[in-house]
Amino acid sequence: MLANPNLNPPTSDFYMRQLKGVVVSNKMAKTVVIRVGRLKKHPKYKKYYHLSKKFKAEDEKNEYQVGDEVVIQETRPLSKDKRWRVVKLVKRSVTVEKELDNVPNPSESQANSITAQKS
């Protein structure tokens, strides 16, 4: 049987693995560390247990924060340890949003301290 000539062959992205994980560190330039968790079944006791592995992934714009849930995709070696690239953001970290809300405005704190000194 002949293959259908109308079908395009799969692209190279088709073969690239994608994993979902959580950013655990963003202290390096253009690099984030992603923790990917999975469940494994014990062969003897048939009980599931958690495993996790850390991957270094390329973050070109330094836009991902600790706690963000992201999807990473396998790519060519980018450095000694980096073989993954962040593809998309699944969920933004809640703690980062709360921290941004709690940052005091410098002009307000100065105005409050000036009024406190006058009275």
C-alpha positions in Angstrom: 0.0 0.0 0.0 1.3 3.4 -0.9 1.5 6.3 1.5 -0.9 9.2 1.0 1.1 11.9 -0.9 -1.2 14.7 0.4 0.0 14.2 4.0 2.9 16.2 5.1 5.7 14.5 7.0 5.9 15.4 10.7 8.1 18.3 11.5 11.1 18.1 13.8 8.9 19.7 16.6 6.7 16.6 16.4 9.4 14.4 17.9 10.4 16.8 20.7 9.2 15.8 24.2 7.2 18.3 26.2 7.0 18.3 30.0 5.0 20.4 32.5 6.7 21.5 35.7 7.2 24.3 38.2 10.0 26.9 38.2 12.1 26.4 41.3 15.0 28.8 40.6 15.5 31.8 38.3 18.8 33.1 39.6 20.8 32.4 36.5 20.9 34.7 33.4 18.5 33.4 30.7 18.0 30.1 32.5 15.4 28.7 34.9 15.4 25.4 36.8 12.2 23.4 36.4 11.0 20.6 38.7 9.0 18.0 36.8 7.1 15.5 39.0 5.6 12.2 38.1 4.0 9.1 39.8 5.6 5.7 39.7 4.1 2.4 40.7 6.2 0.2 43.0 6.7 -3.2 41.3 6.2 -5.3 44.4 3.8 -3.3 46.6 1.7 -1.8 43.7 1.7 1.6 45.5 2.3 4.8 43.7 5.0 7.2 44.9 6.2 10.6 43.8 9.4 11.2 41.9 10.8 14.5 40.6 13.6 15.6 38.4 15.1 19.1 37.8 15.8 20.4 34.3 17.6 23.6 33.3 15.7 25.4 30.6 16.3 28.4 28.4 14.3 31.6 29.4 15.5 34.2 26.8 13.6 37.1 28.3 14.0 36.3 32.0 10.2 36.5 32.3 9.4 33.4 34.5 9.4 33.6 38.3 9.7 31.0 41.0 6.4 29.1 41.4 5.2 29.6 37.8 3.9 26.5 36.1 5.4 26.1 32.6 5.7 23.7 29.7 9.3 22.9 28.5 10.3 21.4 25.2 13.3 19.3 24.4 15.8 21.1 22.1 19.4 20.8 20.9 22.1 21.3 23.5 22.3 25.0 24.4 25.0 24.6 27.1 26.6 22.0 29.2 23.4 21.3 31.2 20.6 23.0 29.1 18.7 20.8 26.7 15.2 22.3 27.2 13.4 25.5 26.3 10.4 27.1 28.0 7.5 27.0 25.5 4.6 28.5 27.4 3.3 29.6 30.7 0.5 27.5 32.1 -0.2 29.4 35.4 1.4 32.4 37.0 2.6 32.1 40.6 0.1 33.5 43.1 2.9 34.6 45.5 4.5 36.8 42.9 1.2 38.7 42.3 0.7 39.2 46.1 4.3 40.5 46.5 3.7 43.0 43.7 0.5 44.2 45.5 2.3 44.6 48.8 5.2 46.7 47.5 4.9 50.1 49.1 4.9 53.2 46.9 8.0 55.3 47.8 6.2 58.6 47.4 3.4 57.5 49.8 5.9 56.4 52.5 7.8 59.6 52.3 4.6 61.7 52.5 3.5 59.7 55.6 6.9 60.2 57.3 6.9 63.9 56.6 3.4 64.4 58.0 4.4 62.3 61.1 7.4 64.6 61.6 5.3 67.8 61.4 2.9 66.8 64.1 
